[in-house]
Amino acid sequence: MKPPNSPFTKDQLLPQEETLEVLKQKGELFIGIPKENQYQEKRICLTPDAVSAIVANGHRVLVEAGAGEGSSYTDLEYTQAGAEVTRDTKKVLGCPLILKVEPPTLSEIEMMAPQAIIISALQIKTQHKDYFSVLAKKRITAIAFEYIKDEMGKYPAIRSSSEIAGLAAILIAAETLAATNQGNGLLFGNISGVPPAEVVIIGAGTVGEYAARSALGLGASVKVFDNSLTKLRKIQTNLNRTIYTSTVQPKNLSKALRRCDVAIGATRGDGRSPIMVSSDMVENMKTGAVIIDVSIDTGGCFETSEVTDHDNPTFEKFGVIHYGVPNIPSRYPKTSSLSISNIFTPYLLKVGEEGGLENALRFDRGLRSGLYMYHGILTNKTVGEWFDLPFSDINFLIF
């Protein structure tokens, strides 16, 4: 009801609650980048250009001397980009925010400051319960970049490394076939009057797609096997051409493997990769054929596969050359570092704009999905179930 001669109702004239906008206060980040000490790991999380962008936004970056050498970045380049460079590992690991490619070792965690934040890979299959106990003791907040999701709900770090691994698998196969590398001397291409090299790819995910793209670009004949019809349709759409695709039927797969010059294993499972190719199938392959088992980091999908390293990457069994290096992207550390840096940089700038990680976690669901430790409390269900550890829902802790 309106009072006489008033355009407002009685309720509208009563005092109303005032709603205030909660402003996000920009925070200054102090980022430490230690030198990777894992065997044959040469990547670094931030390139000098990324450091320059971060420093320009008012943040500090402390880089351990020599951290970028494996990726062909010098200490001088980081200094010129605005970073501070030190030889003191403990000082770098004492920064409030640590960036690493590989998970920190137990000795590195001991050197970290209490309540510090670590962003790195987790590599759950290589961890032990002790790792999480030490993190909890230090009340560390930890984010696994392989669990971070983008706005589409995808995993950008996993996709990036899979793209590199898929493309690299074909380049490695081409090198391995060369007679100078004790291969059978077959050129990986389509030369006039010469039948093209035949490639079998097992798995139609990102690795399989990029392997197929690269093989087709070199003129090879490609066959892709996967038990998911959706993935097989998707790979044909993404490649924008018709290729041979099939579900994994032993008879068809065995026939294709007997004819092929290169076989790429690119399958994944919830635990160990399923073995798709038996020892008998490998025995019937051509002498001098090449197997690149990209799935070797989770057990491998060829029964005859064994883990190798970059110094001695291949071995021969039944006359077939096997390549079993688990960390293929580290073979191309500069490209891999650029790729990782492109993923990290926007998140770091966003964390700074949001006023720190606490606020960023509240507003960014994708970043929150990468969190597995929050002030020493385990928050990831997958990790908790894998190691039989108690875990808490992060949504109850930060809101």
Secondary structure, DSSP 8 states (H G I E B T S, - for coil): ---TT-SS-HHHHS---------------EEEE----STT----S--HHHHHHHHHTT-EEEEETTTTGGGT--HHHHHHTT-EEES-HHHHHTSSEEE-SS---HHHHHHS-TT-EEEE---GGG--HHHHHHHHHTT-EEEETTT---TTS--HHHHHHHHHHHHHHHHHHHHHHSGGGTS----SS--TTS---EEEEE--SHHHHHHHHHHHHTT-EEEEE-S-HHHHHHHHHHHTS--EEE---HHHHHHHHHH-SEEEE----SSS----B-HHHHHTS-TT-EEEEGGGGGT-SBTT-----SSS-EEEETTEEEE--S-GGGGSHHHHHHHHHHHHHHHHHHHHHTTSHHHHHHH-HHHHTTEEEETTEE--HHHHHHHT-----HHHHH-
